[in-house]
Amino acid sequence: MSSDTTEIIETEAGPARITWHRAKKARLVLAVSHGAGGGIEARDLTALAAVLPAHGVTVARVEQPWRVAGKKLAPAPKTLDVGWRGIWPALAGPGLPVVSGGRSAGARVACRTAVELGAHAVLALSFPLHPPGKPEKSRADELLGSGVPTLVVQGGNDPFGKPEEFPAGSYEFVEVPYGDHGFAVPKRAEISQEEAVALITDAVLEWTGSLG
């Protein structure tokens, strides 16, 4: 079992919070942040924190300053980047390679800042390729510009970008069949909610093991 601890980190965007789920013999730190409308209790982030520490990956779930302050809506992308930069020294503190990650808006932050911060790789959960119904407003350049090994895990029915909409690139891609933006699957789907979540944790586990 991992022992969970939290710490508050001061950033230029205000205090952020890290919840650590430590592996006994860690070889990597996987840092994951939440989306623009949710928190670290999201099903994918919770599952990763529960599963990965037993496999040598310390998981750090990061709450951006706006969440810690109790606000309902995320600030502009630049402000999110400021918060992420501010917590990075704490993530790199253990002296291990850090995989920068997040879901939705958090995935965009990880892609935008990866090279600058020296991230080992990027995990993009539910990457918001475009706003729902507006495929012309593509954010593909952020994903393609991450500059480090990148894994995208995307729901098959995500209105922010279905798997077939993603451009060709050097990143790896895993589809969660039937999943929406939060990886929820409908009751009529051919896979259960538990199987959908296991697909995510298995994919991330295999990928982190391949990073070296």
C-alpha positions in Angstrom: 0.0 0.0 0.0 1.1 3.5 -0.7 1.0 6.1 2.1 -0.8 9.2 0.9 0.3 12.6 2.0 -0.6 16.1 0.8 1.4 19.3 0.6 0.7 22.9 -0.3 3.1 24.5 -2.8 3.2 28.2 -3.3 3.2 29.3 -6.9 2.9 32.6 -8.7 -0.7 31.8 -9.4 -1.4 31.0 -5.7 -1.1 27.9 -3.5 -1.4 24.6 -5.3 -1.8 21.2 -3.6 -0.1 17.9 -4.3 -1.5 14.6 -3.1 1.3 12.0 -3.1 0.7 8.3 -3.6 4.2 7.0 -3.1 5.6 3.7 -4.4 8.0 1.9 -2.1 10.7 1.5 -4.7 9.8 4.3 -7.2 11.5 4.5 -10.6 9.2 7.3 -11.9 6.9 10.1 -10.7 3.7 10.5 -12.7 2.2 13.9 -12.0 -1.4 14.4 -13.1 -3.6 17.4 -13.0 -7.4 17.8 -13.4 -9.5 19.4 -16.1 -11.1 22.8 -16.3 -14.3 21.8 -14.6 -13.3 18.9 -12.3 -10.9 17.9 -9.6 -8.4 15.1 -8.8 -11.3 12.8 -7.8 -11.9 12.1 -11.5 -12.2 8.3 -12.1 -9.1 8.1 -14.2 -6.9 10.0 -11.8 -8.2 8.1 -8.8 -7.6 4.7 -10.5 -4.0 5.6 -11.5 -3.3 6.7 -7.9 -4.7 3.4 -6.7 -2.9 1.1 -9.1 0.4 2.5 -10.2 2.3 2.8 -6.8 2.4 -1.0 -6.5 4.3 -1.1 -9.8 7.1 1.4 -8.9 5.4 4.6 -10.1 4.8 7.3 -7.5 1.6 9.2 -8.5 1.2 12.9 -7.6 -2.3 14.3 -8.1 -2.0 18.0 -8.5 -4.7 20.6 -7.8 -4.2 23.8 -9.6 -4.4 27.0 -7.5 -7.9 27.9 -8.8 -9.2 24.7 -7.4 -7.4 25.1 -4.1 -9.0 28.6 -3.9 -12.4 27.1 -4.3 -13.2 28.7 -7.7 -15.6 27.0 -10.1 -13.9 27.9 -13.4 -10.4 27.5 -14.6 -8.4 30.7 -15.5 -6.7 31.2 -18.9 -4.2 28.6 -20.2 -1.2 30.9 -19.4 -2.2 31.0 -15.7 -2.6 27.2 -15.7 1.0 27.0 -17.0 2.2 29.3 -14.3 0.7 27.0 -11.6 2.2 23.9 -13.2 5.7 25.5 -13.4 5.4 26.5 -9.8 4.8 22.9 -8.6 7.5 21.3 -10.8 10.4 21.7 -8.3 8.4 19.7 -5.8 7.6 17.0 -8.3 11.3 16.8 -9.4 12.3 16.8 -5.7 12.6 13.0 -5.3 15.2 13.0 -8.0 13.3 10.7 -10.3 12.2 11.1 -13.9 8.9 13.0 -13.9 6.1 12.1 -16.4 4.0 15.2 -16.8 0.3 14.5 -17.3 -3.3 15.4 -16.8 -6.8 15.2 -18.1 -8.4 17.6 -20.5 -7.0 21.1 -19.7 -4.4 19.5 -17.6 -3.2 17.4 -20.6 -2.8 20.6 -22.6 -0.7 22.2 -19.8 1.5 19.1 -19.7 2.0 19.2 -23.5 2.8 23.0 -23.6 5.4 22.9 -20.8 7.0 19.5 -21.2 10.2 20.5 -23.0 10.7 23.7 -20.9 10.4 21.8 -17.6 12.4 18.8 -18.6 9.5 16.3 -18.4 10.5 12.6 -19.1 7.2 12.1 -21.1 3.6 13.3 -21.3 0.4 11.5 -20.4 -2.6 13.1 -22.1 -5.9 11.8 -20.7 -9.0 13.0 -22.7 -7.0 15.5 -24.7 -9.4 18.3 -25.7 -8.5 18.3 -29.4 -11.2 21.0 -30.0 -14.2 22.5 -28.2 -17.4 20.3 -28.7 -18.9 21.0 -32.1 -16.0 23.2 -33.2 -13.5 20.9 -34.9 -12.1 23.9 -36.8 -10.7 25.2 -33.5 -8.0 22.5 -33.3 -5.4 22.3 -30.5 -3.4 19.6 -32.4 -0.3 21.8 -32.4 -0.1 21.6 -28.6 -0.2 17.8 -28.7 2.2 17.4 -31.7 4.6 19.9 -30.1 5.0 18.2 -26.8 8.6 17.2 -27.8 8.7 14.1 -25.6 7.3 10.6 -25.7 3.5 11.1 -25.3 0.6 8.7 -24.7 -2.9 9.9 -25.4 -5.8 7.9 -23.8 -9.1 9.0 -25.4 -12.7 7.9 -25.1 -14.2 6.6 -28.2 -17.2 9.0 -27.9 -15.4 12.1 -26.5 -17.1 15.2 -27.9 -13.8 17.1 -27.4 -12.2 14.9 -30.0 -13.0 11.4 -31.2 -10.1 9.0 -31.9 -10.5 9.2 -35.7 -10.2 13.0 -35.5 -6.6 12.9 -34.2 -3.8 13.8 -36.6 -1.0 11.5 -37.4 2.0 12.0 -35.1 4.8 10.3 -33.2 2.6 9.9 -30.0 1.1 6.6 -28.8 -2.7 6.3 -28.7 -5.1 4.2 -26.7 -8.9 4.3 -27.2 -11.3 3.6 -24.4 -14.4 2.2 -26.4 -17.6 4.1 -25.8 -16.0 6.4 -23.3 -17.0 10.1 -23.0 -14.8 12.9 -21.9 -14.8 11.6 -18.4 -14.4 8.0 -19.6 -17.9 7.1 -18.5 -19.4 4.3 -20.6 -23.1 3.9 -21.2 -24.9 0.9 -19.6 -25.6 -0.6 -23.0 -21.9 -0.6 -23.9 -20.1 -3.8 -24.5 -17.6 -3.1 -21.8 -18.4 -2.3 -18.1 -17.3 0.9 -16.4 -14.7 -1.2 -14.4 -13.3 -2.7 -17.6 -13.0 0.8 -19.1 -11.0 2.1 -16.1 -8.8 -1.0 -16.1 -8.1 -0.4 -19.8 -6.7 3.0 -18.8 -4.6 1.8 -15.9 -3.3 -1.2 -17.9 -2.3 1.1 -20.8 -0.5 3.6 -18.6 1.2 0.9 -16.7 2.5 -0.7 -19.9 3.6 2.6 -21.3 5.4 3.8 -18.2 7.2 0.4 -18.1 8.4 1.0 -21.7 9.8 4.5 -21.0 13.1 3.3 -19.6 
